[in-house]
Amino acid sequence: MTLPPSDFPGDPYGFVTSQCGHACIGLAGTLLIWPWWGWWAVWTVPLWYFLGWEIGVQRGRLIRDSLHDTAHVLAGSGVIAAALSYGHLAALAVAAAEFAALMIGAWRRS
């Protein structure tokens, strides 16, 4: 069973929790393949997610939502990649950008 794609109009809490989940997918996926793929993992994990889930399972319905979800997977990948490559301050900078994107998205839905 799959959930229908949604960009959570009028539901800021649903938007934030969904996109945080997508960021965690990127973070965990990148952490798992980083030792073998290095910086390529930052782009590979979101690409696999987009092709495997958004296109393969969801069949590309509501493409704007698919691209938005994939962008948050990329942000999660960026946080862990920055932490592994440049340290905690770089990871905080990427996480701050993700936080800003989440807050803007929540504000637009309130």
PyMOL commands that set and color helices and strands:
alter all, ss='L'
color gray80, all
select helices_A, chain A and resi 12-37+40-57+63-86+88-109
alter helices_A, ss='H'
color red, helices_A
deselect
rebuild
show_as cartoon
